[in-house]
């Protein structure tokens, strides 16, 4: 059974925001949509996130079935993070929001700090 943090929900958007809400989760999805990441790579791709917050956000996304954590039995241990099918679907759903943000940034003449989206 998947984690449900803040029911009851007012509407379906409220339920979706429970999964992806906050400053970092959408950015984690963006990074993982590009490719599979190890923890350190993911942290470097998200300037300003602390190790503690990244760990917490990844655990929540994993509990929600959005992110898959794979641990390899090696020395030292290697851990990879990737989007599940549900995570890919969620990121696709967020793409319209990203397009809106791109238009808004152009209108305000704002340049993204980490490449073009």
C-alpha positions as CSV (number, residue, x, y, z in Angstrom):
1,X,0.0,0.0,0.0
2,X,1.3,3.4,-1.0
3,X,1.8,6.2,1.5
4,X,-1.0,8.8,1.9
5,X,0.2,11.8,3.9
6,X,-2.5,14.4,4.1
7,X,-6.0,13.1,3.4
8,X,-8.9,13.9,3.0
9,X,-8.3,15.6,-0.3
10,X,-10.5,18.4,-1.6
11,X,-10.0,17.4,-5.2
12,X,-7.8,15.3,-7.5
13,X,-5.3,18.2,-7.8
14,X,-4.9,18.2,-4.0
15,X,-4.1,14.5,-4.1
16,X,-1.5,15.1,-6.9
17,X,0.1,18.0,-5.0
18,X,0.4,15.7,-1.9
19,X,2.9,13.6,-4.0
20,X,4.8,16.3,-5.8
21,X,4.4,19.3,-3.5
22,X,7.3,21.2,-2.1
23,X,10.4,23.0,-3.5
24,X,12.4,19.9,-4.5
25,X,10.2,17.1,-5.7
26,X,9.5,18.5,-9.2
27,X,13.2,19.2,-9.6
28,X,14.1,15.7,-8.6
29,X,11.6,14.4,-11.2
30,X,13.2,16.7,-13.8
31,X,16.6,15.4,-13.1
32,X,15.6,11.7,-13.1
33,X,13.6,12.2,-16.3
34,X,16.9,13.0,-18.0
35,X,18.6,9.8,-16.8
36,X,19.2,7.4,-13.9
37,X,21.3,9.1,-11.2
38,X,23.4,8.0,-8.2
39,X,22.7,9.9,-5.0
40,X,25.8,12.2,-5.3
41,X,25.1,13.0,-9.0
42,X,21.5,13.9,-8.1
43,X,22.6,16.1,-5.3
44,X,25.1,17.9,-7.5
45,X,22.4,18.5,-10.2
46,X,20.2,20.3,-7.6
47,X,22.3,23.1,-6.2
48,X,21.1,24.2,-2.7
49,X,19.5,20.9,-1.6
50,X,20.9,19.4,1.5
51,X,21.8,15.7,1.8
52,X,19.1,15.3,4.5
53,X,16.3,16.9,2.4
54,X,17.3,15.0,-0.7
55,X,17.2,11.7,1.3
56,X,13.8,12.6,2.8
57,X,12.3,13.6,-0.6
58,X,13.6,10.5,-2.3
59,X,12.2,8.3,0.4
60,X,8.8,9.9,0.1
61,X,8.8,9.6,-3.7
62,X,9.9,6.0,-3.4
63,X,7.0,5.3,-0.9
64,X,4.6,6.9,-3.4
65,X,5.8,4.6,-6.1
66,X,7.3,7.5,-8.2
67,X,11.0,6.7,-7.8
68,X,12.8,3.3,-7.8
69,X,15.9,2.9,-5.6
70,X,18.2,0.1,-6.7
71,X,21.0,-1.0,-4.4
72,X,23.9,-3.0,-6.0
73,X,25.7,-5.4,-3.8
74,X,29.2,-4.0,-4.3
75,X,32.0,-2.5,-2.2
76,X,31.4,0.3,-1.8
77,X,27.7,0.0,-2.2
78,X,26.2,1.6,-5.3
79,X,22.7,3.0,-5.2
80,X,20.8,4.3,-8.3
81,X,17.5,6.3,-8.5
82,X,15.2,6.3,-11.5
83,X,11.6,7.1,-12.3
84,X,9.1,4.3,-12.2
85,X,6.4,4.1,-14.9
86,X,4.2,6.0,-12.5
87,X,7.0,8.6,-12.1
88,X,7.3,9.0,-15.9
89,X,3.5,9.5,-16.1
90,X,3.7,12.1,-13.4
91,X,6.5,14.0,-15.0
92,X,4.6,13.9,-18.3
93,X,1.6,15.4,-16.5
94,X,3.9,18.2,-15.1
95,X,5.2,19.1,-18.6
96,X,2.3,21.5,-19.3
97,X,3.2,23.3,-16.1
98,X,6.8,23.4,-17.2
99,X,5.7,24.9,-20.6
100,X,3.7,27.5,-18.7
101,X,6.8,28.3,-16.6
102,X,8.9,28.6,-19.7
103,X,6.5,31.2,-21.2
104,X,6.4,33.1,-18.0
105,X,10.2,33.2,-17.7
106,X,10.4,34.6,-21.2
107,X,7.8,37.2,-20.5
108,X,9.8,38.3,-17.4
109,X,13.1,37.9,-19.2
110,X,14.4,35.4,-16.6
111,X,17.1,32.9,-17.6
112,X,17.1,29.5,-15.9
113,X,20.2,28.7,-13.9
114,X,20.5,25.1,-15.0
115,X,20.1,25.0,-18.8
116,X,17.0,25.3,-20.9
117,X,13.8,23.3,-20.1
